[in-house]
Amino acid sequence: QVQLVESGGGLVQPGGSLRLSCAASGITFSIYTMRWYRQAPEKQRELVATITNTASTNYADSVKGRFSISRDNRENTVYLQMNSLKPEDTAVYYCKAEREVAGRAYWGQGTQVTVSS
């Protein structure tokens, strides 16, 4: 059974930092592309950051220079370091494991991030 479990969300003041984690089980983690998405109230889910199985990364323009995605294949975990947080970063953050060649994709349950003073 595949499971993706996010953690690390919470309430933080503007300018603060959080690190999200997504622990995967039931998949060969190292061969999957991992992505972080977010969804704010009444908005569509948007792609925030991607890290491929070869550790190439990509970011949405809105988070470039502030967020950093990384992975630890020994721990089957992907991370999202979020710095200089803004109120507009408030959303539920989801991780996704993707293997396009096999047509497989799995989602976590999400973790809430709230940026507010």
ZAVEXLUM-141348 format. One line per 2 residues: number of its first residue (from 1); for each residue x, y, z of N, C-alpha, C, O. Coordinates in steps of 0.02 Angstrom, whole numbers, plus 50000, padded with zeros to 5 digits. Layout:
NUM	X Y Z X Y Z X Y Z X Y Z  ...
END
This chain:
1	50043 49941 50000 50000 50000 50000 50045 50062 50000 50091 50069 50041  50030 50108 49954 50070 50169 49948 50044 50221 49997 49984 50233 50001
3	50090 50251 50033 50071 50306 50078 50121 50363 50071 50181 50353 50068  50094 50424 50068 50134 50485 50071 50107 50524 50130 50047 50541 50132
5	50150 50540 50178 50128 50573 50239 50166 50638 50247 50226 50639 50259  50129 50694 50240 50160 50759 50249 50160 50780 50322 50116 50759 50360
7	50208 50820 50340 50211 50848 50407 50250 50913 50405 50283 50929 50355  50246 50952 50459 50286 51013 50465 50247 51077 50454 50275 51132 50463
9	50184 51072 50436 50144 51132 50428 50129 51165 50494 50143 51138 50548  50099 51225 50490 50081 51260 50551 50070 51334 50538 50063 51356 50481
11	50068 51372 50592 50058 51444 50589 50125 51478 50598 50162 51463 50645  50140 51525 50554 50204 51560 50557 50191 51633 50538 50146 51649 50500
13	50232 51678 50566 50225 51748 50551 50257 51764 50483 50302 51729 50461  50234 51817 50451 50266 51838 50388 50341 51847 50398 50363 51876 50448
15	50380 51823 50349 50452 51826 50354 50483 51765 50387 50544 51756 50387  50441 51722 50415 50465 51663 50449 50480 51605 50402 50474 51611 50341
17	50498 51549 50432 50517 51489 50393 50481 51428 50420 50464 51423 50478  50471 51380 50375 50447 51314 50392 50481 51264 50347 50500 51280 50291
19	50487 51202 50372 50511 51148 50329 50458 51093 50329 50442 51064 50381  50433 51079 50270 50385 51024 50262 50422 50960 50244 50474 50962 50210
21	50395 50905 50268 50422 50839 50251 50366 50796 50222 50307 50805 50239  50385 50751 50178 50338 50703 50150 50373 50635 50149 50420 50624 50111
23	50350 50591 50192 50380 50524 50198 50339 50475 50156 50278 50470 50163  50374 50439 50113 50342 50393 50067 50355 50320 50088 50408 50304 50114
25	50306 50278 50077 50314 50206 50087 50273 50170 50034 50224 50196 50008  50295 50109 50019 50259 50068 49970 50278 50080 49898 50249 50051 49852
27	50329 50124 49887 50354 50136 49820 50430 50133 49821 50461 50139 49874  50460 50124 49762 50532 50130 49756 50547 50204 49748 50551 50230 49693
29	50555 50236 49804 50556 50309 49808 50606 50340 49760 50592 50391 49729  50664 50310 49755 50719 50342 49719 50706 50352 49645 50738 50394 49613
31	50658 50315 49617 50646 50321 49544 50588 50368 49529 50572 50379 49470  50556 50394 49580 50499 50438 49570 50519 50512 49569 50563 50534 49606
33	50485 50549 49525 50487 50622 49529 50440 50643 49586 50384 50618 49592  50463 50689 49627 50424 50712 49683 50406 50786 49673 50448 50826 49652
35	50345 50802 49689 50322 50871 49679 50285 50895 49742 50255 50856 49779  50289 50959 49753 50247 50993 49804 50198 51038 49767 50216 51077 49723
37	50135 51031 49787 50082 51074 49763 50053 51111 49823 50066 51094 49881  50014 51163 49808 49976 51196 49861 49908 51218 49834 49899 51230 49774
39	49861 51223 49880 49794 51245 49862 49768 51292 49916 49758 51272 49973  49757 51354 49896 49728 51404 49941 49652 51401 49935 49626 51376 49885
41	49617 51426 49985 49544 51425 49982 49517 51458 49918 49538 51513 49900  49472 51423 49886 49438 51448 49826 49486 51459 49767 49470 51497 49722
43	49543 51427 49769 49590 51431 49713 49608 51361 49689 49598 51312 49724  49633 51358 49628 49654 51294 49600 49719 51272 49631 49760 51313 49652
45	49729 51207 49632 49792 51180 49656 49847 51200 49608 49838 51196 49547  49903 51222 49635 49958 51245 49592 50023 51208 49611 50035 51192 49669
47	50063 51196 49559 50128 51163 49568 50177 51214 49597 50185 51270 49571  50211 51195 49651 50258 51239 49685 50330 51221 49668 50370 51265 49652
49	50346 51157 49673 50416 51136 49664 50419 51064 49643 50376 51024 49660  50471 51047 49605 50481 50979 49579 50554 50959 49590 50599 51000 49583
51	50564 50896 49607 50631 50867 49607 50627 50799 49573 50587 50756 49592  50668 50790 49522 50666 50728 49484 50707 50673 49519 50737 50685 49571
53	50707 50613 49489 50745 50558 49518 50820 50570 49512 50860 50538 49546  50840 50617 49468 50910 50636 49462 50926 50700 49500 50981 50728 49493
55	50878 50722 49540 50886 50781 49584 50886 50848 49548 50909 50898 49575  50861 50849 49487 50849 50913 49454 50789 50946 49486 50741 50912 49504
57	50792 51011 49494 50738 51047 49528 50707 51101 49484 50739 51126 49437  50645 51118 49500 50611 51171 49465 50561 51202 49513 50534 51168 49557
59	50549 51267 49505 50507 51304 49551 50458 51349 49515 50471 51373 49460  50401 51361 49546 50355 51412 49523 50388 51480 49532 50427 51490 49579
61	50373 51526 49487 50402 51593 49492 50388 51626 49559 50429 51664 49585  50330 51612 49587 50309 51644 49648 50350 51624 49709 50348 51658 49760
63	50387 51569 49704 50425 51546 49762 50500 51542 49749 50539 51526 49794  50521 51557 49689 50593 51555 49672 50633 51600 49718 50614 51657 49731
65	50688 51573 49743 50731 51611 49787 50710 51609 49860 50747 51630 49904  50650 51583 49873 50625 51578 49942 50615 51505 49964 50627 51489 50023
67	50595 51462 49919 50582 51392 49935 50637 51348 49905 50666 51364 49854  50650 51292 49939 50699 51244 49914 50674 51173 49925 50655 51155 49980
69	50674 51134 49871 50652 51064 49875 50714 51020 49877 50763 51032 49842  50711 50967 49917 50766 50919 49920 50737 50850 49935 50679 50843 49954
71	50779 50800 49927 50756 50732 49941 50811 50692 49974 50871 50705 49964  50791 50643 50014 50837 50597 50046 50813 50527 50028 50765 50502 50057
73	50846 50495 49981 50824 50430 49957 50835 50374 50009 50804 50322 50005  50880 50386 50056 50890 50336 50109 50830 50336 50157 50812 50284 50185
75	50801 50396 50167 50745 50404 50213 50677 50404 50177 50625 50409 50209  50678 50398 50110 50616 50399 50070 50575 50462 50086 50514 50458 50094
77	50609 50518 50090 50576 50580 50110 50595 50637 50064 50652 50643 50043  50546 50679 50049 50557 50740 50012 50540 50798 50059 50494 50794 50099
79	50579 50852 50052 50572 50910 50095 50556 50972 50054 50573 50977 49995  50523 51020 50087 50514 51086 50058 50532 51137 50112 50494 51148 50159
81	50590 51168 50103 50611 51221 50148 50581 51286 50123 50592 51306 50065  50543 51319 50166 50508 51380 50146 50533 51438 50190 50524 51437 50251
83	50564 51487 50159 50590 51545 50194 50554 51608 50170 50520 51608 50119  50562 51661 50208 50532 51726 50191 50458 51718 50173 50435 51744 50122
85	50423 51683 50215 50353 51667 50200 50309 51729 50199 50320 51777 50237  50260 51728 50155 50214 51783 50145 50143 51759 50158 50129 51699 50154
87	50098 51805 50175 50028 51783 50185 49999 51746 50125 49958 51701 50133  50021 51764 50065 49995 51730 50005 50022 51659 49997 50000 51624 49952
89	50068 51638 50040 50090 51568 50040 50042 51524 50080 50050 51463 50081  49994 51554 50113 49945 51515 50152 49906 51468 50107 49876 51489 50058
91	49908 51404 50124 49875 51353 50083 49883 51285 50117 49920 51278 50165  49848 51236 50090 49863 51167 50106 49915 51143 50057 49907 51150 49996
93	49969 51115 50082 50024 51091 50041 50021 51015 50035 50015 50979 50085  50026 50992 49973 50022 50920 49959 50086 50897 49925 50115 50933 49885
95	50107 50837 49940 50162 50807 49901 50132 50755 49853 50080 50725 49866  50167 50746 49799 50146 50699 49747 50206 50660 49724 50259 50689 49711
97	50198 50595 49718 50249 50551 49689 50226 50532 49619 50169 50511 49610  50270 50539 49571 50249 50530 49501 50300 50489 49463 50360 50501 49467
99	50274 50441 49425 50317 50402 49380 50280 50399 49314 50241 50353 49302  50292 50449 49271 50253 50457 49209 50259 50397 49164 50210 50376 49133
101	50318 50367 49159 50328 50312 49111 50285 50252 49130 50268 50210 49088  50268 50248 49195 50226 50192 49218 50154 50213 49228 50111 50173 49246
103	50141 50278 49215 50073 50303 49225 50049 50301 49296 49990 50289 49310  50095 50312 49343 50078 50308 49414 50088 50376 49448 50136 50412 49435
105	50041 50391 49492 50046 50452 49531 50009 50442 49596 49955 50412 49598  50039 50467 49650 50010 50460 49716 50014 50526 49753 50062 50564 49745
107	49963 50540 49793 49958 50603 49830 49959 50590 49905 49936 50538 49929  49985 50639 49941 49979 50639 50013 49913 50673 50034 49875 50696 49991
109	49902 50675 50099 49838 50702 50124 49840 50777 50134 49787 50808 50143  49899 50806 50133 49906 50879 50139 49922 50901 50210 49906 50868 50259
111	49955 50959 50214 49970 50990 50278 49958 51065 50271 49978 51096 50222  49926 51094 50321 49907 51164 50318 49965 51209 50337 49999 51198 50387
113	49976 51260 50296 50024 51313 50311 49986 51379 50314 49953 51397 50265  49991 51413 50369 49959 51478 50377 50011 51530 50395 50047 51524 50444
115	50013 51583 50355 50061 51637 50366 50021 51699 50386 49985 51728 50345  50027 51718 50449 49986 51772 50474 50019 51801 50536 50052 51767 50575
117	50009 51866 50545 50033 51899 50606 49978 51901 50659 49989 51926 50714
END
